[in-house]
Amino acid sequence: MSDDTKGVAHLTKDNFAKVLADAGDKPVLVDFYAEWCGPCKLAAPVIEELGVEYEGKAVIAKVNVDEQNPLSAEYGVMSIPTVIVFSKGEEVDRKIGFAGKAGYVSMIEGAMAEGQN
């Protein structure tokens, strides 16, 4: 996961599947964003905070939809920001629009609780 910024992995079509596989039982929160998107700019510092707070417990990552359009299409991302949480490589939660820190924490914690069952 090179190009990490403050605990946040920047994913591409080349490393996306590997990051999901390498996460094992840890949930992976992926923020699909664009540099020009206003709500995405609101989400960015929250995503960075989560990268630090959940280090070792979850993988926090971002996908730039302008640079990784085929990856966005593969996951049906039509609006941004879209945040998808994966557990064991499968999508377990999705939020479209800026959900705020509490919303993202709830998604991660929900996936962590599911993973323990």
N, C-alpha and C positions, 0 to 999 in steps of 0.2 A: 504494500500500500504506500508506495512512494508518493510524493507530492502531498503528504498529509499537512494540514494546516490546523494547529491547535487541536489535535486529536480527531480531525475530520478527514476521512479518506475521500479523494476525488476519483470517482469511478468512470471507466470508459467501457466500451464494448469488449475491449481486450482483457480487462481484469474483473469485470462485474461478477461473472459466474464463480471465479476463483475466490473472491472475497466472500461471497455467500457460502461457499463450501468450507472455506477455512474458518468461518465463524463458529462452526460446530453447534453447540447448544445456545450460544449467545444470540440474542436478537440483533437484526441489522436494520437500522432506520436509514432510509434513503430519501433525501430531499432532492426532487427534480425541480430545477430552478433555471432562471436566465438572469444575466447581469442587468438587463434593462427593466426587469419586472419590479415594480414598487413593493408589493407585498413580499416578494422574495427577499428584498433588501431588509424588510422588517424581520424576517425569519432568520437571516444569516447570523446575527450575533447569538440568537437563541440556539441555533444548531451548533455553533462553536462552543457555547457553554455546556451543552449536553455532551459534546465530544470529550470535554475535560471531566465532567461529573461522572460519566458512565465508562471511563477508560477501564478496560479489563472486564467490564460487566456486559457491555453491548458494543456493537460497531456502529458508529455514526458516520454517514457518508453522504456525498452530494453528487448529482449528475447534472452537468450543464446541458440543457435540452438543445441549445443551438449547436453545440459541438458534437452531441451524441444523439442526433435525431432518430436513427434506427432503433436505438435502445429505448428511447422514450416511446416510440411507436409500439415496440414489442410489449411494453407494459401498459399500453392504452392511456398514456398520459396526454390528455387533451387540454388541460388548464394547468397553470402554475401559480403558486407553488402546489405541487402534489407531493405528499409524504407517504411512503409505503414502508410498512414494517414487515420484514421477512423473519420467519423462524424455521430453522432447518431447511432453508432454501425455498420455502413456500410463503406466499403472501398471506399474512394473517390480519392486517389492518391497513386502511388507507384513509387519508384525509385530504380533501381538496380545499385550497385556500389556507391562509395563515391561521393555525389553530392555537397559537400562543404556547408558551412554555408548558403550562399545565396540560394542555391538550397532547403535546408530544410526549411528556413524561407519562401520561396515562397510557398512551400507546405502547411505550417501551415496557412499562411495569406490567401491563396486561399480557404482553408477549412473554415476559420473564415468568409470570405466574403460570401461564399455559405450559411453558417449557418444563416446569417442575412437576406437572401432573403426568 
